[in-house]
Amino acid sequence: MHDLRHGAASLAHSANADIKTIQHQLGHANIRVTADIYTTVLPPAARKVARKATRPDEHPGRKPHARASDG
């Protein structure tokens, strides 16, 4: 049963729930317990962040970098 709490916290975090909301849902008095112990960065979320970091021209609202062939 305890593992389900960790899983739920990690899934909520991956769904962009803020850590304060997750803390409240789990009933933790200290947000550090929620952040440091209960949440894990799941592989799909880690890949998404890595992809965004390596392809800055694909971020919404950002102008793509000029290329030499754009003349």
C-alpha positions in Angstrom: 0.0 0.0 0.0 2.8 2.4 0.8 4.4 2.0 -2.7 1.1 3.2 -4.2 1.5 6.5 -2.4 4.9 6.9 -4.0 3.6 6.0 -7.4 0.6 8.3 -7.1 2.9 11.2 -6.1 5.3 10.5 -9.0 2.4 10.3 -11.5 0.9 13.5 -10.2 4.2 15.2 -10.5 4.6 13.9 -14.1 1.2 15.3 -14.9 2.5 18.8 -13.8 0.8 18.9 -10.4 2.7 21.3 -8.2 4.5 19.8 -5.3 2.4 21.8 -2.7 -0.8 20.1 -4.0 0.8 16.7 -3.9 2.0 17.4 -0.3 -1.6 18.3 0.7 -3.0 15.2 -1.0 -0.6 13.0 0.9 -1.0 14.8 4.2 2.7 15.6 4.7 3.5 18.3 7.2 6.9 19.0 5.5 7.1 19.6 1.7 10.6 18.2 1.7 9.3 14.8 2.5 7.0 15.0 -0.5 9.7 16.3 -2.8 12.7 14.3 -1.7 11.1 10.9 -0.7 7.8 10.5 -2.4 8.3 11.8 -5.9 10.5 10.3 -8.6 11.2 11.7 -12.1 9.7 9.0 -14.3 11.6 8.1 -17.5 9.1 9.6 -20.0 9.3 13.0 -18.1 13.1 12.9 -18.1 13.1 12.2 -21.8 10.7 15.0 -22.5 12.9 17.5 -20.6 16.0 16.2 -22.3 14.4 16.6 -25.7 13.3 20.2 -25.0 16.8 21.0 -23.8 18.4 19.7 -26.9 15.9 21.3 -29.3 15.4 24.9 -28.2 13.9 25.9 -31.6 10.9 23.7 -30.9 9.8 25.5 -27.8 6.5 27.4 -28.2 6.9 31.1 -28.1 10.6 31.0 -29.0 12.0 32.2 -32.2 14.1 29.6 -34.0 17.8 30.3 -34.3 18.8 31.7 -37.7 20.6 29.2 -39.9 23.5 30.0 -42.3 21.3 28.8 -45.2 18.4 31.2 -44.3 20.4 33.9 -46.0 
